């Protein structure tokens, strides 16, 4: 997906760094300051997921974009936007950075929810989520 129409400018208020966790973790919520539509489709979400050597083979870390109308009741966006990291070969998981556009029907608040398969081992590192304008 091309981002040539996005200036990729960052704003400190739209950056969240959170430690990934066995029990799951959520980034801070970002207020898009509009209900639905408008300039939402011009916003790019960037997620930088860390490398984690302590995660054992065949374990999966999943990151999913969620939205909310009120900032307290969260659900996966439709269409779903998610990415995974899978441990392999005893080396843990490799770092990953992805960018995606926020769908036009996204509600006012957004965040990234991280989940992990059970008993993944020791986990260290922070996921960093940013909105780029």
Secondary structure as a PSIPRED ss2 file (coil, helix, strand):
# PSIPRED VFORMAT (PSIPRED V4.0)

   1 X C   1.000  0.000  0.000
   2 X C   1.000  0.000  0.000
   3 X C   1.000  0.000  0.000
   4 X C   1.000  0.000  0.000
   5 X C   1.000  0.000  0.000
   6 X C   1.000  0.000  0.000
   7 X C   1.000  0.000  0.000
   8 X C   1.000  0.000  0.000
   9 X C   1.000  0.000  0.000
  10 X E   0.000  0.000  1.000
  11 X E   0.000  0.000  1.000
  12 X E   0.000  0.000  1.000
  13 X E   0.000  0.000  1.000
  14 X E   0.000  0.000  1.000
  15 X E   0.000  0.000  1.000
  16 X E   0.000  0.000  1.000
  17 X E   0.000  0.000  1.000
  18 X E   0.000  0.000  1.000
  19 X E   0.000  0.000  1.000
  20 X C   1.000  0.000  0.000
  21 X C   1.000  0.000  0.000
  22 X C   1.000  0.000  0.000
  23 X C   1.000  0.000  0.000
  24 X C   1.000  0.000  0.000
  25 X E   0.000  0.000  1.000
  26 X E   0.000  0.000  1.000
  27 X C   1.000  0.000  0.000
  28 X C   1.000  0.000  0.000
  29 X C   1.000  0.000  0.000
  30 X E   0.000  0.000  1.000
  31 X E   0.000  0.000  1.000
  32 X C   1.000  0.000  0.000
  33 X C   1.000  0.000  0.000
  34 X C   1.000  0.000  0.000
  35 X C   1.000  0.000  0.000
  36 X C   1.000  0.000  0.000
  37 X C   1.000  0.000  0.000
  38 X C   1.000  0.000  0.000
  39 X C   1.000  0.000  0.000
  40 X H   0.000  1.000  0.000
  41 X H   0.000  1.000  0.000
  42 X H   0.000  1.000  0.000
  43 X C   1.000  0.000  0.000
  44 X E   0.000  0.000  1.000
  45 X E   0.000  0.000  1.000
  46 X E   0.000  0.000  1.000
  47 X E   0.000  0.000  1.000
  48 X E   0.000  0.000  1.000
  49 X E   0.000  0.000  1.000
  50 X C   1.000  0.000  0.000
  51 X C   1.000  0.000  0.000
  52 X E   0.000  0.000  1.000
  53 X C   1.000  0.000  0.000
  54 X C   1.000  0.000  0.000
  55 X E   0.000  0.000  1.000
  56 X C   1.000  0.000  0.000
  57 X C   1.000  0.000  0.000
  58 X C   1.000  0.000  0.000
  59 X C   1.000  0.000  0.000
  60 X E   0.000  0.000  1.000
  61 X E   0.000  0.000  1.000
  62 X E   0.000  0.000  1.000
  63 X E   0.000  0.000  1.000
  64 X E   0.000  0.000  1.000
  65 X E   0.000  0.000  1.000
  66 X E   0.000  0.000  1.000
  67 X E   0.000  0.000  1.000
  68 X E   0.000  0.000  1.000
  69 X C   1.000  0.000  0.000
  70 X C   1.000  0.000  0.000
  71 X C   1.000  0.000  0.000
  72 X C   1.000  0.000  0.000
  73 X C   1.000  0.000  0.000
  74 X C   1.000  0.000  0.000
  75 X E   0.000  0.000  1.000
  76 X E   0.000  0.000  1.000
  77 X C   1.000  0.000  0.000
  78 X C   1.000  0.000  0.000
  79 X C   1.000  0.000  0.000
  80 X C   1.000  0.000  0.000
  81 X C   1.000  0.000  0.000
  82 X E   0.000  0.000  1.000
  83 X E   0.000  0.000  1.000
  84 X E   0.000  0.000  1.000
  85 X E   0.000  0.000  1.000
  86 X E   0.000  0.000  1.000
  87 X C   1.000  0.000  0.000
  88 X C   1.000  0.000  0.000
  89 X C   1.000  0.000  0.000
  90 X C   1.000  0.000  0.000
  91 X C   1.000  0.000  0.000
  92 X C   1.000  0.000  0.000
  93 X E   0.000  0.000  1.000
  94 X C   1.000  0.000  0.000
  95 X C   1.000  0.000  0.000
  96 X E   0.000  0.000  1.000
  97 X E   0.000  0.000  1.000
  98 X E   0.000  0.000  1.000
  99 X E   0.000  0.000  1.000
 100 X E   0.000  0.000  1.000
 101 X E   0.000  0.000  1.000
 102 X C   1.000  0.000  0.000
 103 X C   1.000  0.000  0.000
 104 X C   1.000  0.000  0.000
 105 X C   1.000  0.000  0.000
 106 X C   1.000  0.000  0.000
 107 X C   1.000  0.000  0.000
 108 X C   1.000  0.000  0.000
 109 X E   0.000  0.000  1.000
 110 X E   0.000  0.000  1.000
 111 X E   0.000  0.000  1.000
 112 X E   0.000  0.000  1.000
 113 X E   0.000  0.000  1.000
 114 X E   0.000  0.000  1.000
 115 X E   0.000  0.000  1.000
 116 X E   0.000  0.000  1.000
 117 X C   1.000  0.000  0.000
 118 X C   1.000  0.000  0.000
 119 X C   1.000  0.000  0.000
 120 X C   1.000  0.000  0.000
 121 X E   0.000  0.000  1.000
 122 X C   1.000  0.000  0.000
 123 X C   1.000  0.000  0.000
 124 X C   1.000  0.000  0.000
 125 X C   1.000  0.000  0.000
 126 X E   0.000  0.000  1.000
 127 X E   0.000  0.000  1.000
 128 X E   0.000  0.000  1.000
 129 X E   0.000  0.000  1.000
 130 X E   0.000  0.000  1.000
 131 X E   0.000  0.000  1.000
 132 X E   0.000  0.000  1.000
 133 X C   1.000  0.000  0.000
